[in-house]
Amino acid sequence: MKLHRLPLILAIVAITIPPSLAEETDILAKWFDALRTADREQLSDLLAEDARVVLNDIGIEQTKAEFLDSLDAWETASGKGTDIRYRLEEELGTTKVVTVCYEFPGNSVLTSERFRIEKGKIEQSDQSQIAEDCDDI
């Protein structure tokens, strides 16, 4: 193969690779940034219209509208200075599994969260607590 064709081949390959990990990781970054500040508009944009948010530990399943309505309580509970860190653990097709540390002013919680992302929108988020501290992240 001639070297002068290499840039053309790389460009063709880049065009034919479907956007996936980078965009979905970007969606997760936007999600946690918006959650940190309770940015309702951004969270609404990231959620599909028929999205479900499931908090397994407390037995709550919310629609998109119910989740957005619950953000006042989230702001009160999280207070100022909440830090959210996460680590992508696994990709299973359209599902991303992340470990998340929520550091509130008075305590911290470590969770495992599964996000099903399709067509650039979060279709479902399932959250389960795995520890009462963030020593593992």
N, C-alpha and C positions, 0 to 999 in steps of 0.2 A: 504494500500500500504506500502510496506517495504521501509524504508528510503534508503537502499543501492541501490535501483533502481532509485532514484531521479536524480542523475547525468546523468544516461543513458537516462532517459526520457527528461531531459532538453537538452541534446545534440541532440537528435532526433528532438525535436521541433525547435531548432536553425537551424538545417540543412534544415528543410522543410519550414521555413518562407522565402518567396522571399525577396531578398534585394531590399529595396525601399527607404524609407525616409532617411536613413543614407547615401546611395549612392547618392541620388538626392540632398540632402543637401550638400554633399561633392562636387558635380558637381557645385552647385551654389557658394560655397566658392571658388573653383578653377576659376570659371568664373569671379567673381568680383576681385579676386587677379590678374588675367591675364589682365583684363580690366584696372585696376589701373596702371599697368606698360606697357600697350599696347603690351603684349607678344603675338605676332602673331602666333607663333607655338602652344602655349597652347590653344589659342582661336580657332584655326583651328582644333585642336584635339577634342575640346569639342563640336563643331558644326557638325551636320550631313551634309552629302554632299549636300542634297537638302534643307538645313535649310533656314528659312526666318527670318529676323530681321526687325521689323516694329516699326517705330517711328511715332506714331499716331499724335502727335501735329504738326509735320511739313510735314505730308503726304508722308513719305518716306517708301518704302518697299525694302529691299535689299536682294540679294542672299548672300550666304556665301562668294563668291569671292568679291562681291561689298562691303560687310561689312569689310572684311579684307583690301581691298584697301582704305577704308575710315579712317583707323587708323592713317595715317599721320595727317589728319585734326583733329582727336580726340586728338592726342598728342599736337598739336599746341594749340588747344582750352583749353585743361585741364591743360597744364603747369605742372610745378613741384609742388609737395606738395598736389595734389588732394587726398582727403580721400573719401572712399566709405564705407558706412555702410548700412546694410540691415537687414530686419526682415521678417521671413517667416510668412505670414498671414493666408494662407489657402492652403489646398491640395484638388484638384478636380480630382481624378484619376491620369492621367499622367501630369496634369497641376499643377504647383506650382505658387502661387501668393505671391509676395514679395513687401514690401514697401522699397524703396531705397533712401538714402540720398547721393547726390553727392556734396561734399564740395570742391569747386574750390578755388583758392587763393583769388578771388575777390567777389565771391557770392556762393550761394548754391541753390540746386534744389531738391525737393522731388518728387519722381515718384512712380507709381504703375506699376509693371512689372509682366507679366504672361509668364512663361516658360513651354513649352510642352516638356517633356523629355521622350524619348523612347529608349530603348536598350542602356542606358548609354550615349546618345547624345542629345544635344539640337536641337529639330526639329523646334521650333519657339520661338521667343521672341517678345512680344508686350509691348511697353513702352508708358505710358501716364503721363504727368506732372500733379501733384495734388497741388503743392504749390511752391512758390518762396523762401522758406526757409525750414529748417529742424526742426522746432519747435516740430513737431509731432513724431519724432523718437529719 
